[in-house]
Amino acid sequence: MKNKIILITGSTSGFGEAISLRLAKKGARIIAAGRRLNKLLKLQKKFGLDNILPLELDVRDQKKVFEAINSLKKEWSDIDILINNAGLAKGLNSSDDTKMEHWNEMVDTNCKGLMYVTRAVLPTMSKKNKGHIINIGSVAGTYPYFGGNIYGASKAFVHHFSLNLRADLADKNIRVTSLEPGAAETEFSIVRFDGDKDKAKKTYDGFEPIEAENIAEIVEFVINSPKNINLNRIEVMANNQTFAGFKFIKN
Ligand SMILES: NC(=O)c1ccc[n+]([C@@H]2O[C@H](COP(=O)([O-])OP(=O)(O)OC[C@H]3O[C@@H](n4cnc5c(N)ncnc54)[C@H](OP(=O)(O)O)[C@@H]3O)[C@@H](O)[C@H]2O)c1
C-alpha cells in the first residue's frame, strides 16, 4: 500500500471519502477526485495528509477527464490503482413516471463517466504491465427492485464492463474487481431524493445499513489480496438486507 498512487473518484463523501482516508492513513498517495473542491480540500486539511492530491473533476466531461489525467504532474501520474466510485441514483419512481434528466444523469455518470476515467488511466497501467481497477457497482445491478430501473441497469453495466475489462487486460497483469454493495447510509439517498434529507433518512429507519468504513475495509482487503489471484466480483449486503422475492400480480 505504501506509496502506491491511487485515483479515487467521488472522494467528497460516502464510500469514496472513507476509502481515501483509510488508504491515505496506510501510506498510499491518493488522488482524490470529485466536483466539490471545497470538500476535497477539507479532507486533505482535516487530517493534515500531504499524500492526498485534490482533483476537481466532473466525470461526465470527457474532454476534462482526459485533460486532468493527462496533465497530472510527474510525481502523481504513475497511477497504480483506479477506484471508480463516483456514481449516483436519481429518483425511485416507476419507469413510466420518471424524469428523462434523471435517467440521463445516471447513464452519464455511472456508465459514461466510469468509461472515460478508465480509458484515460489505462495507457499508464498497460505500459508498465501492472495495475488494479476496482469498480463500485451495486447489488442493484443484479437484483431488480421497484424504482431501480436505470440505476440498476447502469450498475449491471459496471458489473459486465468490469468482467470485459478483465478479459482484455489479464495478459497485461491488470486486475479488475467489481465491488457490489447493498444499502449503505451515505449521501446516496439525499442525492437520490434531490436533497430531501427527511425522505432520505426514512430509507434507513429501523435498519442497520452498511457503513462507508465497511466498504473501505473491503477495498483495502481487495488491494492487498495475493498477487496470484483476481477477485472478479464481491457482493456485500447489510446483515438485515436480502434480495427481493418474486412478486405475483393476482386478480
Ligand atoms: N449508498 C449505497 O446504498 C450504495 C449501494 C451500492 C452502491 N453504491 C455506489 O457507491 C458509489 C458511492 O456512493 P455513496 O453511497 O458513497 O454516495 P455519496 O455519498 O452520494 O457519494 C457519491 C460520490 O460520487 C461523486 N460524484 C457524483 N457525480 C459525480 C460526477 N459527475 N463527477 C464526479 N464525481 C461525482 C460525489 O462527489 P461530488 O458530488 O462532489 O462530485 C460523491 O463523492 C456510487 O457509485 C453508488 O452508486 C452506493
The ligand as an SDF file (V2000), in Angstrom:
LIG
                    3D

 48 52  0  0  0  0  0  0  0  0999 V2000
  -25.0020    4.0930   -0.5910 N   0  0  0  0  0  0  0  0  0  0  0  0
  -25.4930    2.9940   -1.1240 C   0  0  0  0  0  0  0  0  0  0  0  0
  -26.5170    2.4280   -0.6600 O   0  0  0  0  0  0  0  0  0  0  0  0
  -24.8020    2.3670   -2.2970 C   0  0  0  0  0  0  0  0  0  0  0  0
  -25.0270    0.9990   -2.5330 C   0  0  0  0  0  0  0  0  0  0  0  0
  -24.3970    0.3930   -3.6030 C   0  0  0  0  0  0  0  0  0  0  0  0
  -23.5670    1.1210   -4.4130 C   0  0  0  0  0  0  0  0  0  0  0  0
  -23.3630    2.4590   -4.1860 N   0  0  0  0  0  0  0  0  0  0  0  0
  -22.4740    3.1710   -5.1030 C   0  0  0  0  0  0  0  0  0  0  0  0
  -21.3490    3.6000   -4.3730 O   0  0  0  0  0  0  0  0  0  0  0  0
  -20.7660    4.7480   -5.0060 C   0  0  0  0  0  0  0  0  0  0  0  0
  -20.5580    5.8230   -3.9600 C   0  0  0  0  0  0  0  0  0  0  0  0
  -21.8050    6.2180   -3.4470 O   0  0  0  0  0  0  0  0  0  0  0  0
  -22.0280    6.7010   -1.9470 P   0  0  0  0  0  0  0  0  0  0  0  0
  -23.0130    5.7870   -1.3280 O   0  0  0  0  0  0  0  0  0  0  0  0
  -20.7420    6.9160   -1.2740 O   0  0  0  0  0  0  0  0  0  0  0  0
  -22.8180    8.0660   -2.2440 O   0  0  0  0  0  0  0  0  0  0  0  0
  -22.4160    9.5950   -1.9820 P   0  0  0  0  0  0  0  0  0  0  0  0
  -22.1080    9.8090   -0.5490 O   0  0  0  0  0  0  0  0  0  0  0  0
  -23.5190   10.3840   -2.5970 O   0  0  0  0  0  0  0  0  0  0  0  0
  -21.0930    9.7740   -2.8300 O   0  0  0  0  0  0  0  0  0  0  0  0
  -21.1060    9.8260   -4.2330 C   0  0  0  0  0  0  0  0  0  0  0  0
  -19.8160   10.4250   -4.7300 C   0  0  0  0  0  0  0  0  0  0  0  0
  -19.8540   10.4660   -6.1650 O   0  0  0  0  0  0  0  0  0  0  0  0
  -19.4200   11.7330   -6.5930 C   0  0  0  0  0  0  0  0  0  0  0  0
  -20.0000   12.1120   -7.8750 N   0  0  0  0  0  0  0  0  0  0  0  0
  -21.3140   12.0930   -8.2470 C   0  0  0  0  0  0  0  0  0  0  0  0
  -21.4510   12.5800   -9.5050 N   0  0  0  0  0  0  0  0  0  0  0  0
  -20.1980   12.9060   -9.9240 C   0  0  0  0  0  0  0  0  0  0  0  0
  -19.6760   13.4590  -11.1150 C   0  0  0  0  0  0  0  0  0  0  0  0
  -20.4570   13.7930  -12.1380 N   0  0  0  0  0  0  0  0  0  0  0  0
  -18.3470   13.6670  -11.2110 N   0  0  0  0  0  0  0  0  0  0  0  0
  -17.5300   13.3390  -10.1820 C   0  0  0  0  0  0  0  0  0  0  0  0
  -17.9530   12.8200   -9.0250 N   0  0  0  0  0  0  0  0  0  0  0  0
  -19.2720   12.6100   -8.9050 C   0  0  0  0  0  0  0  0  0  0  0  0
  -19.8520   12.6910   -5.4880 C   0  0  0  0  0  0  0  0  0  0  0  0
  -18.9970   13.8180   -5.4900 O   0  0  0  0  0  0  0  0  0  0  0  0
  -19.3940   15.3000   -5.9400 P   0  0  0  0  0  0  0  0  0  0  0  0
  -20.8720   15.4390   -5.7400 O   0  0  0  0  0  0  0  0  0  0  0  0
  -18.5830   16.1820   -5.0600 O   0  0  0  0  0  0  0  0  0  0  0  0
  -18.9710   15.3500   -7.3600 O   0  0  0  0  0  0  0  0  0  0  0  0
  -19.6100   11.8520   -4.2500 C   0  0  0  0  0  0  0  0  0  0  0  0
  -18.2930   12.0000   -3.8130 O   0  0  0  0  0  0  0  0  0  0  0  0
  -21.7440    5.1300   -6.1240 C   0  0  0  0  0  0  0  0  0  0  0  0
  -21.2440    4.6400   -7.3460 O   0  0  0  0  0  0  0  0  0  0  0  0
  -23.0290    4.4270   -5.7300 C   0  0  0  0  0  0  0  0  0  0  0  0
  -23.8320    4.1450   -6.8490 O   0  0  0  0  0  0  0  0  0  0  0  0
  -23.9500    3.0840   -3.1280 C   0  0  0  0  0  0  0  0  0  0  0  0
  1  2  1  0
  2  3  2  0
  2  4  1  0
  4  5  1  0
  4 48  2  0
  5  6  2  0
  6  7  1  0
  7  8  2  0
  8  9  1  0
  8 48  1  0
  9 10  1  0
  9 46  1  0
 10 11  1  0
 11 12  1  0
 11 44  1  0
 12 13  1  0
 13 14  1  0
 14 15  2  0
 14 16  1  0
 14 17  1  0
 17 18  1  0
 18 19  2  0
 18 20  1  0
 18 21  1  0
 21 22  1  0
 22 23  1  0
 23 24  1  0
 23 42  1  0
 24 25  1  0
 25 26  1  0
 25 36  1  0
 26 27  1  0
 26 35  1  0
 27 28  2  0
 28 29  1  0
 29 30  1  0
 29 35  2  0
 30 31  1  0
 30 32  2  0
 32 33  1  0
 33 34  2  0
 34 35  1  0
 36 37  1  0
 36 42  1  0
 37 38  1  0
 38 39  2  0
 38 40  1  0
 38 41  1  0
 42 43  1  0
 44 45  1  0
 44 46  1  0
 46 47  1  0
M  CHG  2   8   1  16  -1
M  END
$$$$
